Amino acid sequence: LERSGFLHTAATRVVSHFGRSPWGLFWALGCFSACLTVLIPDDIVTMTLTPITIRMCQLLALPEVPFLFSQFFAGNIWAVTLVTGNPTNVLLAEDLGDTFVSF
């Protein structure tokens, strides 16, 4: 991904929309992570967004850690809402006999 330029392009686009406000960027990243986690497992979201977040922070000369925490916490919090949010949820639902809707 680094060689293809994808990380740089993705980070540049995020920065162009939210780069003027570090707080706006912080919240946008958290919300984006949360929305993706509802659709796909949080582990995948975290691993996919981490290099983009780091590159984005490098472009803006911002510390990476707060932005990584934003995506990590939002992803983990929203992962408990659906069975598909986390592999552990799938195992629990199967053991307890829960359906997708009842979980």
Phi and psi in radians as a Rosetta constraint file:
Dihedral C 1 N 2 CA 2 C 2 CIRCULARHARMONIC -1.097 0.35
Dihedral N 2 CA 2 C 2 N 3 CIRCULARHARMONIC -0.793 0.35
Dihedral C 2 N 3 CA 3 C 3 CIRCULARHARMONIC -1.178 0.35
Dihedral N 3 CA 3 C 3 N 4 CIRCULARHARMONIC -0.578 0.35
Dihedral C 3 N 4 CA 4 C 4 CIRCULARHARMONIC -1.280 0.35
Dihedral N 4 CA 4 C 4 N 5 CIRCULARHARMONIC -0.315 0.35
Dihedral C 4 N 5 CA 5 C 5 CIRCULARHARMONIC 1.555 0.35
Dihedral N 5 CA 5 C 5 N 6 CIRCULARHARMONIC 0.041 0.35
Dihedral C 5 N 6 CA 6 C 6 CIRCULARHARMONIC -1.076 0.35
Dihedral N 6 CA 6 C 6 N 7 CIRCULARHARMONIC -0.786 0.35
Dihedral C 6 N 7 CA 7 C 7 CIRCULARHARMONIC -1.088 0.35
Dihedral N 7 CA 7 C 7 N 8 CIRCULARHARMONIC -0.753 0.35
Dihedral C 7 N 8 CA 8 C 8 CIRCULARHARMONIC -1.135 0.35
Dihedral N 8 CA 8 C 8 N 9 CIRCULARHARMONIC -0.771 0.35
Dihedral C 8 N 9 CA 9 C 9 CIRCULARHARMONIC -1.114 0.35
Dihedral N 9 CA 9 C 9 N 10 CIRCULARHARMONIC -0.795 0.35
Dihedral C 9 N 10 CA 10 C 10 CIRCULARHARMONIC -1.097 0.35
Dihedral N 10 CA 10 C 10 N 11 CIRCULARHARMONIC -0.781 0.35
Dihedral C 10 N 11 CA 11 C 11 CIRCULARHARMONIC -1.114 0.35
Dihedral N 11 CA 11 C 11 N 12 CIRCULARHARMONIC -0.714 0.35
Dihedral C 11 N 12 CA 12 C 12 CIRCULARHARMONIC -1.113 0.35
Dihedral N 12 CA 12 C 12 N 13 CIRCULARHARMONIC -0.684 0.35
Dihedral C 12 N 13 CA 13 C 13 CIRCULARHARMONIC -1.172 0.35
Dihedral N 13 CA 13 C 13 N 14 CIRCULARHARMONIC -0.714 0.35
Dihedral C 13 N 14 CA 14 C 14 CIRCULARHARMONIC -1.123 0.35
Dihedral N 14 CA 14 C 14 N 15 CIRCULARHARMONIC -0.765 0.35
Dihedral C 14 N 15 CA 15 C 15 CIRCULARHARMONIC -1.094 0.35
Dihedral N 15 CA 15 C 15 N 16 CIRCULARHARMONIC -0.682 0.35
Dihedral C 15 N 16 CA 16 C 16 CIRCULARHARMONIC -1.132 0.35
Dihedral N 16 CA 16 C 16 N 17 CIRCULARHARMONIC -0.512 0.35
Dihedral C 16 N 17 CA 17 C 17 CIRCULARHARMONIC -1.516 0.35
Dihedral N 17 CA 17 C 17 N 18 CIRCULARHARMONIC -0.663 0.35
Dihedral C 17 N 18 CA 18 C 18 CIRCULARHARMONIC -2.156 0.35
Dihedral N 18 CA 18 C 18 N 19 CIRCULARHARMONIC 0.092 0.35
Dihedral C 18 N 19 CA 19 C 19 CIRCULARHARMONIC -1.164 0.35
Dihedral N 19 CA 19 C 19 N 20 CIRCULARHARMONIC -0.326 0.35
Dihedral C 19 N 20 CA 20 C 20 CIRCULARHARMONIC -1.326 0.35
Dihedral N 20 CA 20 C 20 N 21 CIRCULARHARMONIC -0.353 0.35
Dihedral C 20 N 21 CA 21 C 21 CIRCULARHARMONIC -2.249 0.35
Dihedral N 21 CA 21 C 21 N 22 CIRCULARHARMONIC 1.904 0.35
Dihedral C 21 N 22 CA 22 C 22 CIRCULARHARMONIC -1.019 0.35
Dihedral N 22 CA 22 C 22 N 23 CIRCULARHARMONIC -0.633 0.35
Dihedral C 22 N 23 CA 23 C 23 CIRCULARHARMONIC -1.172 0.35
Dihedral N 23 CA 23 C 23 N 24 CIRCULARHARMONIC -0.717 0.35
Dihedral C 23 N 24 CA 24 C 24 CIRCULARHARMONIC -1.090 0.35
Dihedral N 24 CA 24 C 24 N 25 CIRCULARHARMONIC -0.706 0.35
Dihedral C 24 N 25 CA 25 C 25 CIRCULARHARMONIC -1.125 0.35
Dihedral N 25 CA 25 C 25 N 26 CIRCULARHARMONIC -0.747 0.35
Dihedral C 25 N 26 CA 26 C 26 CIRCULARHARMONIC -1.014 0.35
Dihedral N 26 CA 26 C 26 N 27 CIRCULARHARMONIC -0.873 0.35
Dihedral C 26 N 27 CA 27 C 27 CIRCULARHARMONIC -1.242 0.35
Dihedral N 27 CA 27 C 27 N 28 CIRCULARHARMONIC -0.655 0.35
Dihedral C 27 N 28 CA 28 C 28 CIRCULARHARMONIC -1.103 0.35
Dihedral N 28 CA 28 C 28 N 29 CIRCULARHARMONIC -0.721 0.35
Dihedral C 28 N 29 CA 29 C 29 CIRCULARHARMONIC -1.127 0.35
Dihedral N 29 CA 29 C 29 N 30 CIRCULARHARMONIC -0.747 0.35
Dihedral C 29 N 30 CA 30 C 30 CIRCULARHARMONIC -1.095 0.35
Dihedral N 30 CA 30 C 30 N 31 CIRCULARHARMONIC -0.768 0.35
Dihedral C 30 N 31 CA 31 C 31 CIRCULARHARMONIC -1.162 0.35
Dihedral N 31 CA 31 C 31 N 32 CIRCULARHARMONIC -0.708 0.35
Dihedral C 31 N 32 CA 32 C 32 CIRCULARHARMONIC -1.108 0.35
Dihedral N 32 CA 32 C 32 N 33 CIRCULARHARMONIC -0.764 0.35
Dihedral C 32 N 33 CA 33 C 33 CIRCULARHARMONIC -1.071 0.35
Dihedral N 33 CA 33 C 33 N 34 CIRCULARHARMONIC -0.750 0.35
Dihedral C 33 N 34 CA 34 C 34 CIRCULARHARMONIC -1.095 0.35
Dihedral N 34 CA 34 C 34 N 35 CIRCULARHARMONIC -0.791 0.35
Dihedral C 34 N 35 CA 35 C 35 CIRCULARHARMONIC -1.110 0.35
Dihedral N 35 CA 35 C 35 N 36 CIRCULARHARMONIC -0.736 0.35
Dihedral C 35 N 36 CA 36 C 36 CIRCULARHARMONIC -1.140 0.35
Dihedral N 36 CA 36 C 36 N 37 CIRCULARHARMONIC -0.626 0.35
Dihedral C 36 N 37 CA 37 C 37 CIRCULARHARMONIC -1.165 0.35
Dihedral N 37 CA 37 C 37 N 38 CIRCULARHARMONIC -0.505 0.35
Dihedral C 37 N 38 CA 38 C 38 CIRCULARHARMONIC -1.187 0.35
Dihedral N 38 CA 38 C 38 N 39 CIRCULARHARMONIC -0.500 0.35
Dihedral C 38 N 39 CA 39 C 39 CIRCULARHARMONIC -1.583 0.35
Dihedral N 39 CA 39 C 39 N 40 CIRCULARHARMONIC -0.680 0.35
Dihedral C 39 N 40 CA 40 C 40 CIRCULARHARMONIC -2.330 0.35
Dihedral N 40 CA 40 C 40 N 41 CIRCULARHARMONIC 2.803 0.35
Dihedral C 40 N 41 CA 41 C 41 CIRCULARHARMONIC -1.000 0.35
Dihedral N 41 CA 41 C 41 N 42 CIRCULARHARMONIC 2.543 0.35
Dihedral C 41 N 42 CA 42 C 42 CIRCULARHARMONIC -1.115 0.35
Dihedral N 42 CA 42 C 42 N 43 CIRCULARHARMONIC -0.520 0.35
Dihedral C 42 N 43 CA 43 C 43 CIRCULARHARMONIC -1.088 0.35
Dihedral N 43 CA 43 C 43 N 44 CIRCULARHARMONIC -0.739 0.35
Dihedral C 43 N 44 CA 44 C 44 CIRCULARHARMONIC -1.165 0.35
Dihedral N 44 CA 44 C 44 N 45 CIRCULARHARMONIC -0.736 0.35
Dihedral C 44 N 45 CA 45 C 45 CIRCULARHARMONIC -1.060 0.35
Dihedral N 45 CA 45 C 45 N 46 CIRCULARHARMONIC -0.829 0.35
Dihedral C 45 N 46 CA 46 C 46 CIRCULARHARMONIC -1.106 0.35
Dihedral N 46 CA 46 C 46 N 47 CIRCULARHARMONIC -0.787 0.35
Dihedral C 46 N 47 CA 47 C 47 CIRCULARHARMONIC -1.191 0.35
Dihedral N 47 CA 47 C 47 N 48 CIRCULARHARMONIC -0.556 0.35
Dihedral C 47 N 48 CA 48 C 48 CIRCULARHARMONIC -1.339 0.35
Dihedral N 48 CA 48 C 48 N 49 CIRCULARHARMONIC -0.730 0.35
Dihedral C 48 N 49 CA 49 C 49 CIRCULARHARMONIC -1.391 0.35
Dihedral N 49 CA 49 C 49 N 50 CIRCULARHARMONIC -0.377 0.35
Dihedral C 49 N 50 CA 50 C 50 CIRCULARHARMONIC -1.012 0.35
Dihedral N 50 CA 50 C 50 N 51 CIRCULARHARMONIC -0.892 0.35
Dihedral C 50 N 51 CA 51 C 51 CIRCULARHARMONIC -1.141 0.35
Dihedral N 51 CA 51 C 51 N 52 CIRCULARHARMONIC -0.580 0.35
Dihedral C 51 N 52 CA 52 C 52 CIRCULARHARMONIC -1.172 0.35
Dihedral N 52 CA 52 C 52 N 53 CIRCULARHARMONIC -0.740 0.35
Dihedral C 52 N 53 CA 53 C 53 CIRCULARHARMONIC -1.099 0.35
Dihedral N 53 CA 53 C 53 N 54 CIRCULARHARMONIC -0.768 0.35
Dihedral C 53 N 54 CA 54 C 54 CIRCULARHARMONIC -1.096 0.35
Dihedral N 54 CA 54 C 54 N 55 CIRCULARHARMONIC -0.780 0.35
Dihedral C 54 N 55 CA 55 C 55 CIRCULARHARMONIC -1.108 0.35
Dihedral N 55 CA 55 C 55 N 56 CIRCULARHARMONIC -0.725 0.35
Dihedral C 55 N 56 CA 56 C 56 CIRCULARHARMONIC -1.051 0.35
Dihedral N 56 CA 56 C 56 N 57 CIRCULARHARMONIC -0.783 0.35
Dihedral C 56 N 57 CA 57 C 57 CIRCULARHARMONIC -1.161 0.35
Dihedral N 57 CA 57 C 57 N 58 CIRCULARHARMONIC -0.613 0.35
Dihedral C 57 N 58 CA 58 C 58 CIRCULARHARMONIC -1.127 0.35
Dihedral N 58 CA 58 C 58 N 59 CIRCULARHARMONIC -0.706 0.35
Dihedral C 58 N 59 CA 59 C 59 CIRCULARHARMONIC -1.097 0.35
Dihedral N 59 CA 59 C 59 N 60 CIRCULARHARMONIC -0.598 0.35
Dihedral C 59 N 60 CA 60 C 60 CIRCULARHARMONIC -1.709 0.35
Dihedral N 60 CA 60 C 60 N 61 CIRCULARHARMONIC 0.000 0.35
Dihedral C 60 N 61 CA 61 C 61 CIRCULARHARMONIC 0.973 0.35
Dihedral N 61 CA 61 C 61 N 62 CIRCULARHARMONIC 0.785 0.35
Dihedral C 61 N 62 CA 62 C 62 CIRCULARHARMONIC -1.911 0.35
Dihedral N 62 CA 62 C 62 N 63 CIRCULARHARMONIC 2.694 0.35
Dihedral C 62 N 63 CA 63 C 63 CIRCULARHARMONIC -1.199 0.35
Dihedral N 63 CA 63 C 63 N 64 CIRCULARHARMONIC 2.372 0.35
Dihedral C 63 N 64 CA 64 C 64 CIRCULARHARMONIC -1.308 0.35
Dihedral N 64 CA 64 C 64 N 65 CIRCULARHARMONIC -0.597 0.35
Dihedral C 64 N 65 CA 65 C 65 CIRCULARHARMONIC -0.984 0.35
Dihedral N 65 CA 65 C 65 N 66 CIRCULARHARMONIC -0.842 0.35
Dihedral C 65 N 66 CA 66 C 66 CIRCULARHARMONIC -1.066 0.35
Dihedral N 66 CA 66 C 66 N 67 CIRCULARHARMONIC -0.646 0.35
Dihedral C 66 N 67 CA 67 C 67 CIRCULARHARMONIC -1.269 0.35
Dihedral N 67 CA 67 C 67 N 68 CIRCULARHARMONIC -0.612 0.35
Dihedral C 67 N 68 CA 68 C 68 CIRCULARHARMONIC -1.162 0.35
Dihedral N 68 CA 68 C 68 N 69 CIRCULARHARMONIC -0.695 0.35
Dihedral C 68 N 69 CA 69 C 69 CIRCULARHARMONIC -1.111 0.35
Dihedral N 69 CA 69 C 69 N 70 CIRCULARHARMONIC -0.678 0.35
Dihedral C 69 N 70 CA 70 C 70 CIRCULARHARMONIC -1.015 0.35
Dihedral N 70 CA 70 C 70 N 71 CIRCULARHARMONIC -0.866 0.35
Dihedral C 70 N 71 CA 71 C 71 CIRCULARHARMONIC -1.208 0.35
Dihedral N 71 CA 71 C 71 N 72 CIRCULARHARMONIC -0.656 0.35
Dihedral C 71 N 72 CA 72 C 72 CIRCULARHARMONIC -1.161 0.35
Dihedral N 72 CA 72 C 72 N 73 CIRCULARHARMONIC -0.865 0.35
Dihedral C 72 N 73 CA 73 C 73 CIRCULARHARMONIC -1.158 0.35
Dihedral N 73 CA 73 C 73 N 74 CIRCULARHARMONIC -0.762 0.35
Dihedral C 73 N 74 CA 74 C 74 CIRCULARHARMONIC -1.088 0.35
Dihedral N 74 CA 74 C 74 N 75 CIRCULARHARMONIC -0.751 0.35
Dihedral C 74 N 75 CA 75 C 75 CIRCULARHARMONIC -1.096 0.35
Dihedral N 75 CA 75 C 75 N 76 CIRCULARHARMONIC -0.759 0.35
Dihedral C 75 N 76 CA 76 C 76 CIRCULARHARMONIC -1.233 0.35
Dihedral N 76 CA 76 C 76 N 77 CIRCULARHARMONIC -0.649 0.35
Dihedral C 76 N 77 CA 77 C 77 CIRCULARHARMONIC -1.127 0.35
Dihedral N 77 CA 77 C 77 N 78 CIRCULARHARMONIC -0.805 0.35
Dihedral C 77 N 78 CA 78 C 78 CIRCULARHARMONIC -1.329 0.35
Dihedral N 78 CA 78 C 78 N 79 CIRCULARHARMONIC -0.274 0.35
Dihedral C 78 N 79 CA 79 C 79 CIRCULARHARMONIC -1.146 0.35
Dihedral N 79 CA 79 C 79 N 80 CIRCULARHARMONIC -0.420 0.35
Dihedral C 79 N 80 CA 80 C 80 CIRCULARHARMONIC -1.429 0.35
Dihedral N 80 CA 80 C 80 N 81 CIRCULARHARMONIC -0.119 0.35
Dihedral C 80 N 81 CA 81 C 81 CIRCULARHARMONIC -1.328 0.35
Dihedral N 81 CA 81 C 81 N 82 CIRCULARHARMONIC -0.511 0.35
Dihedral C 81 N 82 CA 82 C 82 CIRCULARHARMONIC -2.255 0.35
Dihedral N 82 CA 82 C 82 N 83 CIRCULARHARMONIC 2.744 0.35
Dihedral C 82 N 83 CA 83 C 83 CIRCULARHARMONIC -1.043 0.35
Dihedral N 83 CA 83 C 83 N 84 CIRCULARHARMONIC -0.683 0.35
Dihedral C 83 N 84 CA 84 C 84 CIRCULARHARMONIC -1.386 0.35
Dihedral N 84 CA 84 C 84 N 85 CIRCULARHARMONIC -0.074 0.35
Dihedral C 84 N 85 CA 85 C 85 CIRCULARHARMONIC -1.208 0.35
Dihedral N 85 CA 85 C 85 N 86 CIRCULARHARMONIC -0.408 0.35
Dihedral C 85 N 86 CA 86 C 86 CIRCULARHARMONIC -2.711 0.35
Dihedral N 86 CA 86 C 86 N 87 CIRCULARHARMONIC 2.437 0.35
Dihedral C 86 N 87 CA 87 C 87 CIRCULARHARMONIC -1.007 0.35
Dihedral N 87 CA 87 C 87 N 88 CIRCULARHARMONIC -0.568 0.35
Dihedral C 87 N 88 CA 88 C 88 CIRCULARHARMONIC -1.091 0.35
Dihedral N 88 CA 88 C 88 N 89 CIRCULARHARMONIC -0.667 0.35
Dihedral C 88 N 89 CA 89 C 89 CIRCULARHARMONIC -1.074 0.35
Dihedral N 89 CA 89 C 89 N 90 CIRCULARHARMONIC -0.671 0.35
Dihedral C 89 N 90 CA 90 C 90 CIRCULARHARMONIC -1.099 0.35
Dihedral N 90 CA 90 C 90 N 91 CIRCULARHARMONIC -0.789 0.35
Dihedral C 90 N 91 CA 91 C 91 CIRCULARHARMONIC -1.122 0.35
Dihedral N 91 CA 91 C 91 N 92 CIRCULARHARMONIC -0.755 0.35
Dihedral C 91 N 92 CA 92 C 92 CIRCULARHARMONIC -1.096 0.35
Dihedral N 92 CA 92 C 92 N 93 CIRCULARHARMONIC -0.791 0.35
Dihedral C 92 N 93 CA 93 C 93 CIRCULARHARMONIC -1.088 0.35
Dihedral N 93 CA 93 C 93 N 94 CIRCULARHARMONIC -0.698 0.35
Dihedral C 93 N 94 CA 94 C 94 CIRCULARHARMONIC -1.141 0.35
Dihedral N 94 CA 94 C 94 N 95 CIRCULARHARMONIC -0.812 0.35
Dihedral C 94 N 95 CA 95 C 95 CIRCULARHARMONIC -1.110 0.35
Dihedral N 95 CA 95 C 95 N 96 CIRCULARHARMONIC -0.683 0.35
Dihedral C 95 N 96 CA 96 C 96 CIRCULARHARMONIC -1.507 0.35
Dihedral N 96 CA 96 C 96 N 97 CIRCULARHARMONIC -0.135 0.35
Dihedral C 96 N 97 CA 97 C 97 CIRCULARHARMONIC 1.319 0.35
Dihedral N 97 CA 97 C 97 N 98 CIRCULARHARMONIC 0.354 0.35
Dihedral C 97 N 98 CA 98 C 98 CIRCULARHARMONIC -1.291 0.35
Dihedral N 98 CA 98 C 98 N 99 CIRCULARHARMONIC 2.605 0.35
Dihedral C 98 N 99 CA 99 C 99 CIRCULARHARMONIC -1.662 0.35
Dihedral N 99 CA 99 C 99 N 100 CIRCULARHARMONIC 3.024 0.35
Dihedral C 99 N 100 CA 100 C 100 CIRCULARHARMONIC -1.038 0.35
Dihedral N 100 CA 100 C 100 N 101 CIRCULARHARMONIC -0.738 0.35
Dihedral C 100 N 101 CA 101 C 101 CIRCULARHARMONIC -1.283 0.35
Dihedral N 101 CA 101 C 101 N 102 CIRCULARHARMONIC -0.686 0.35
Dihedral C 101 N 102 CA 102 C 102 CIRCULARHARMONIC -1.319 0.35
Dihedral N 102 CA 102 C 102 N 103 CIRCULARHARMONIC -0.353 0.35
